[in-house]
Amino acid sequence: MGSNQVRDRQTRERRPGSARPRTSKPQRTSKPPRTRLDAWLARPLASFHLVVTIAFLLTVLGLVMVLSSSSVEAYARAGSAYTPFIRQAMFVLLGLVLFYVALRIPVRTMRVMSFPAFAVTIVLLVLVLIPGLGSKQNGTRGWFVLGPVSLQPAELTKIALAIWGAHILASLRRDSASLRDLLVPLVPAALLAFLLILLQPDFGTTVSLAIIMV
């Protein structure tokens, strides 16, 4: 009986398709960061913190430049060297409040409202060209002036185009669409904005908008 059991076991081992022990492949492990900078850049919110830091430094630099370039003339006109600086600082505080509000808006809501917001800015770019509605400053008819407050629609177009373009890019990347599907809705709309801003004319803002588009 013992020899028969040994033969049966050997026969089962020789059969094709018999189960063989599988060797597990060694899993690849991610390399640890070399420096503290690499470790910081590997964090999920590193890019967000980097953008916020750069924006903060540019804002501080801008306030310093405003104070440096306008203090003498402001003192000669109003008797205070800090009038333009205080006004710009108030706009910075308002921008910080709007920045906080924008952070609280859900991404889905922002993506849904991106194209309507861009369409509104296009309408404003058309209205600002109408004499009596748009105000002409430094040879450019690109401002709405309401008392002490002035609004430049081209600046709103920059923000709306950036958000709408990011929404289209994210949607097409998820759907694995082609480059043509990205360029068809975005490029004609951007060219329309370029044309309306050139009619003001404002070449500097047009170049800035082109950089955002690229």
C-alpha positions, 0 to 999 in steps of 0.5 A: 500500500505504501508503494502504491501511494508513492506512485500515485503522488509521483503521477499527480506531480508529473501531470501537466497543469498541476499546481505549482508554487508561485513565486511572488515578485518583489514590489517596487518601493518608492525612493525616499526623498533626498533632501528636505525640499524634495520631501516638502515638494512631495506633499499633496498641497505643496504646489498650492502653498508655493503659489500662495507664497509667491503671490504674497511676496509679489503683493508685498513687493507691489505695495513697496513699489507703490509707496516708493514711486508715489510718495513724493507726488502724493505729498506734494498734492495732498500733504500725505505721502501714504495716500496711494499706499493706503488705498492700495493696501485697502484693495489688498485687504479686499482681495484677501477677503475675496480669496478666502471666499473663493477657497470656500467655493466647491470645485464642482460649483466653480467648474460649472460657473466657469463658462457663464462667468467668461461669457459675462466678461465678454459682454462687459468687454463689449459694453465698455467700448460704448461711449458713455458707458466705458471711460477712457483713461490713458488712451484706452477705453477699458474702464467702468467708473462708478464714483470712486470705484473703477472696474476693468473688465479685461482683468476679470476676463483673465481670471475667467479664461484661466478657470474655464480653460482649466475646467476644459483641460481637466474634463478632456483629460478624464475623457481621453479626448484629443488636442483638437477637442481642447482647442475648438472651444477655447481658441475661438473664445480667446480670440474673441476676447483678444479682439475686444481688448485690442479695440480698446486698445490695450496691448499689454492686457492682450499679451497677458491674456495670450500668456494665460492662454498658452 
